[in-house]
Amino acid sequence: MNASTLLVALLPEHLLLAGIVLLIVLDIVGRAERPALSIALGAVLAAAVAAAALAFSGYQAEPFPYELAVDRPASIAKAFVLALALPVLLLARDEASGRPFHVLVLSSLYGACLIASSQSFLTLFLAIELMSLPVYVLVLLAWRRPESAEAALKYLVLGGAASATLLMGAALLFGGSGTLALSTFSHALGSRDPMSSAGLALVTAALFIKAAIVPFHAWAPDAYEGASVPVTAYMATIVKAGVLLAALRLFNAVPVERPLVDLLALLPLVSIAWGNLAAMRQPTFRRMIAYSSIAHAGYLFFALLGEGSGRYEAVVFYLVTYGLMNLLAFAALPRGVDGDGWEDRLDALKGLFSRRPYAAVTLAIAMLSLAGIPPLPGFVAKFLVFRNVMDAGYTLYGVLGLVASYLGIYFYLRVIQLMFMSPVGEAQALGQERRMALVASLACLVPTIAIAVYPDLVLRLL
């Protein structure tokens, strides 16, 4: 390893770190209040551009052999994750402004980027914790919501349980192989050794907890509802993406064999069905999105059943489209007169089209895409997942997952029905439009339309 390799290979992470240090230094001298958003946006944008440049140049290096490696897939994943973080920061301009928020977001993004380059359980664990620990505090920052403290505590406890489970699984895999390399996980996929099988199950369970797969999903609705809108958007997109990138690093391109196949199929299948069914009865938008994210986590883990060649393409494309749709929905969500209260109730969306046509149309696009209605990007994402599953020979699981996915159409269309076909309530009043939220919605809407018209824009990059 030399200094130039270390500088270039981890340039996105270095730029994020520079933003963190600059925000802290300005905070110490008492001058960070006003430029906090600009510094955070600049650091994330520069890191995204650096990751994209490394990807297009085909740069490969191992700055820390057997611990961290940088290649084209890792750089592409970093670029997409960092790009999705930009609308989150824009949303935070009005809802969660302040130095602590931006420092915590940049710190969490640093961990998400390291996940994509991890080569050992040591670095993977540190990266996941770097991504997760700031989010526990971000949930707590929603001090205007009385349930934020309880939500943060539940998230912390379940997150700690996931970390302990991951460490135990890694320890068992280390005991069977004598190495902490992530390749031991993929090598153990075809093993019949009891210690290796137990390690596989525990590591997979840890990922399920982090992604809110049933029956490890109880923390998600409370955490999503207790957090502020930008933090909920961050958890639904960036944190979910980080967990699935960790899964891709672990499973690599090795085909999954039984009995892990059944574990990867049955629990995600239950998540798809339960998430969609439970979302139908939710009175608030954030709880509905929480159960929707449980269902979408099921789709994402479903993709791991397929052949290794199509696994990366299906998961990353799904993460990009799913992230864009969630961010578009949160950016279009109207703001109430009390800031962070009533606009979260689904009843507050009644007659939204007559009051805010742009917000209603963009929110409808997001809902239809999340439901998988063609020709929107969500349809292509689900098509890639189920095609990958069926091509691998798991036709029954693919059909069951497809049937379960139809359950989600109801609650997505319910939102559209409220906005376009319901009369406006007397007590409903809207606050001022948020300019940064409008910019964030446009930043999501433009690539959404481009991907809907030309999905190869993303597929060719993968």
N, C-alpha and C positions, 0 to 999 in steps of 0.2 A: 504494500500500500504506500502511495506517495501523496503529497499534499494536493497536487492537481487533480488526481483521481477522486480524492475525498471531497474536494470543492465542487467538482462538476457533477459527480454521481448523485450527491445529495443536495444539489442546488435548490430544488423546491423547498426542502426542509430548512436549509440555511436562510432562505428568504423569509419564511414564516418566523424563524427564530429571531431574525433581525427586527421584524415587526414587533414581536413580543418585547424584546429588550428596549426598543425605542419607546414603546408605550409606557413601560415601567420607569424608564429614565425621565420621561416627560412628566410622569405622575409624581416622581420624587421632587422635581423642581416646581411642580404645581402648574404646569402649562399643557396638560394633556386632555383637558375637557373638550375643547372645541375640535381639535384635529383627530380625535380618536377614531372616528368612522373613516376618515380619509386615509389614515395610516393603515388601518385594518384592510380596507378595500385595496389599497395599493400593494400591500404585502401578499394578499391572496391572489390578486390578479397577476402580479409578477411571478409568483410561484406556479400558477396555472400555465402561464406562457412558457416558463422554463421547463415544466414537465412535458408540455406539448412539443417543444423544440427537441428535447431528448428523445421523445418517441419518434418524431419524423426523421431524425438523423440516425435512428437505429442504434443509439448508444447502449453499450453493455459494459458493465464493470462490477467488480466485487470489492467495494471499499473496505469491508470487513469480511474476509473469507469465512464461509460457513455460517455467517450471522446475517449479513445484509447483502443483497444483490440487486442490481438495477438492470432491467431489460425493457424491451419495447412494451410488452403487456403491462408491466408494473407502471411505467411512465404514463401510458394511456389511462390507466385506472386513476392515477393521481390527478391527471389533468381534468378528468370528468368530475371527480369528487370536489376538487378545488373550484371548478366552474360552478357547480351546484351551490357552493357556499356563498357565492357573491349575492344572489337574491336574498339569502337569509340575512346577511349584513345590512342590505338595503331595508328589509322589513324592520330591522331592529332600530332604525333611525328614530322612530316615534315610540315604539313599544318598550325597548330595553336599551336606551342610550346610556352611555357611561363607560368609563375605563374598564371596570371589572369584566363586563360582558365581552368586550372585544379581546381582551387578553385571554380569557377562558376559551373563547371560540378558536383563536389562533393556536392555543395549546392543544385543544382537542383535534384540530386539523393536522397538527404535527404528528400526533399518534396515528391518525387515519392514514397518513402518507407512509409512515413506517410499516404499517401492516402490509401494504402492497409489496414491500421489498424484503420482508422477513424471510429468513431461511432456517431459523431454529426456533424451538419453543421458548427459549429465553427472550429473544427479541420480539417474538409474537406476543408473549404475555406482557412485556413492558409496553409494547405499542398499543395493545388493547386497553391497558390501564391508563396510559396517557390520553387515549381518546375518551375513556369513560369517566374518569375522575372529575374533569372540569364540568361534565354535563350534570353530575349530581348537584354541583353548586349552581349551575345555570337554572335548574328547575327551582331551586330555592330563591333565586333572585326575583321571582314573580311575587313580590311581597304584597301586591295589591289583592292577590287571590288567597283567601283564608286557608285553602286546602293545599297550598304549595309546600308547606313544611312537611305535612304527612306524605305527600307525593314524593318529595325528595328522600324521605326516610325509607319508604317502601322500595324506591329505585336503588338506594344505596345497599339495603339489606340483600335484595335479590341479585344486584350486581356483584356484591361480595361473595354470595353463594356460587355464582357463575365462575368467578375467578378461582375460588377454592376447588371447584369441580374440574376446571381446566388444569390446574396445577397437579391434582391427583391423577388425572388421566395422563398427563405428560410424564409424571413420575413412573407410572406403570409401564408406559412405552419405553422410557429410558431403562427401566429394569430389565426389559426383554431384549433390548437392542444395544445398550451401552452408549447411546448417543442421543443428543437432544435435537438432531436435525429434523426438520419437518418431513423429510422423505421417509422417516420411520413410520409416520402415520399412513402414507400411501402404500408402503411396503406391507404394513400390517393388515391392509384391507383384504388380502387373500390368505391371511394366516389363520390357523385353527388353534393357536396357542391361547390358553385361557387368559393369561396376563395381557397379551396384546389385545384380545377381544374386549376385555374390561376397560383397557385404556382407550380404545376406539369409542366405546359406548359413553365413557365419561367426558371425553373431549367433545363428542357430538352433542351430548346433553348440555354442556356449557355454551355451545353455540346456539342451541335451541333457547336457552334462558335469555341470552343476550338479544336474540332476534324476536323474542316473545312468541315462540311456538307453543301451542297447546300441548300439555297442561302447564307450561311454565310462563303463561301469559298474563298472570294476574296483575303484575306491576304496570303494564302498559296503559290501560285506560285511566288509572289514577294519575300516573306521571304525565300523560299527555294533557289531561284536563287541568292539572295543577300548575303546569308551566305556562309561561307567556306564549303568545302566538309564534314569535320567531324561534323560541326554544323548541316548541312542539314541532315546527317545521324542520328544525335541525335534527331532532331525534328521528323523525319519520323518514328522513332522506340520508343524511351523512352517517349517522350512527348505524342505520340499517345497512348502508353500503359498506361500511367498515367491517361489520360482522360477516357479510357475504364474501368480501374480498379475503378475509381470513379463511373462510371455508374453501375458497378456490385455491389458496396457497396450500391447504392441507390435503385436499383431495387430488390436486394436480390434474393430470390427464389419465389417471388410473381408473379403469372401470370398477364400479362398486359391485360387490358380490354379497350373497346372502350370508348371514342374517341381517347385515347392515342395510340391505336393500329394503327390507320390510320396515325397519325403523325409519329410514329416510322417506318412505312412501306413506306409511300409515299416519304418523303424527302430523306431517304437513297436510295430508288429506283431511284429517280432522280439523286442523287449523283453518283450512280454506272453508269448510262447511260451517264450523262454529263461528269464525270471524264474520262471515257474511250474515248468518242468522242473527247473531247478537247485535250487529250494527243496525238491524232493522228497528230495534226498540230503543235506540239511544235518543235522548231529547236534545243533546248538544252536539255541535259540529265536531269538536275536538274528540269527544268520546267515540263518535261515529268513525272518525279517521283512525282512531286507535284500534278499533276492531277491524277496520279495513286493512290496516297495516299488518295485523295478525294474519289475515287471509293472504295478503300479498307475500308475507314471509313464507307462507306455505308454498306459493308458486315458485319462489326463488329456490327453496331447498328441493323442490320437485325436479328442478333442472339438473341437479347433481346426479340424478338417476341415469341420465343420458351418457352417451359416449363422450370421452374426454375432449375430442376435437370440437364438438359443438357446445360443450358446457360453458366455456369461457365466453363465447359469443352470446349465448342465450342469457346468461346471468348479467353481464355488463350492459347489454342493450336494455334489459328489463330495468336495471338500476337507474339508467339514464332517463328512460321514459317515465318510470314511476316517480323518480325524484322531481322531474319537471312538472308532472301533473300535480303532485302534492304542493309544491311551491307555488304553482299557478293558483291553486285553490285557496291557499292561505293569503296570497297577495290580493286576490279578488274579494276576500271576505270583508264586508263593510264594517266600518268602525262605528261603535255606538257612542252616545253622548257621554257615557261614563267611562270610556276608554277601553276597558278590558272585561266588560260584563255581558250585557244582554245580547250583543251581536253574535255570541257563541251559541245561543239557542237557535235551533232550527226554525222555530216559529218566527223568529225575527227576519227570516229570509222571505216571508210572504210578500208577494208583490214587488220583489226587488227589481224586476225588469222595468216597471213603470217609474221607478225612482232612480235607479243607476243601471241603465241598459248595458254599459260596457262591463261592469262588474258581473252582472247576471250572465251575459254571454260567455265571458271567460271562465266563470265558475262552471257553467254548463259544459263547456269543452273539456274541462278537467274531469268532471264527473263521468262524462261519456267515455273518455279515454281510459279512466280507471276501471270502468265497467267492461272494457274490451270491445267497444262498438267500432266496427270498421267505418271509415278508413283511418281512424285516428291511431297514433303510435301504440297505445295500449293493446290494440288488437294484434299488431305485429309482434309485440313482446310476448304475449301469451301464445301466439302461434309458434314462435321459436321454442318456447319451453315445452309445449306438448308435442311438437314434432320431434324434439330431441328425445323425449321420453319414449315415444312410440317407435322411433328408429332403433332404440336400444332393445326393443322387444317387450317392453312393459305396457302392452296395449290396454289391459284391464285397468291398471293404475291411471293411465292417461285418460281413458274414457270416464272413470269415476271423478278424476280431478276436473275434467271439462264440465261434467254435469254439476258438480259442486260450485263451479265458478258462475253458473247461471243464477245462483241464489243472490249474488251480489248486485244484479241488475236492479232489483227492486229499490234498495235504499238509495242508490245513485239517482235513479229516475225520480224518487221522492223529492230529492233536493230540487230537481228541475221543475217538478210540478208545483212546489211551493213558490218558486221564483216567478214562474210564468203564468200559472193558472189559479193562484189563490189571491183573494182580495187583501189589500193592505190593512193591517191592524191599526186601531185608533191610537194606541199608546206607543207606537213604534216611531222613533225618530233617529235619524242618522247624524253622525258627527261629520266633521269636515273630511274631505277626501285627503288621503295621505299621498303626497307627491312621490315620495320614495317607494311606497307600495305600488304606485302606478308604474314607475320605472321597473320595479322588480317583476311585475306582471308582464310587461312588454318583453323583458329579458327572457322570460320563460315562454311567452306566447309565440314569438318569432321562431325559435328553434323547434317548437312543437309543430307548427304549421309546416316548416321545412322537412321535418322527419316524416310527417304524415304524407306529404307529397312525394318525398324521395327518401325512403328508409335507408338506402345504400349510403347516405351521407355518414351514418354512424357505422354501418356494417363493414364498410370498406376500411375503416380505421382499425377494426378489431382483428 
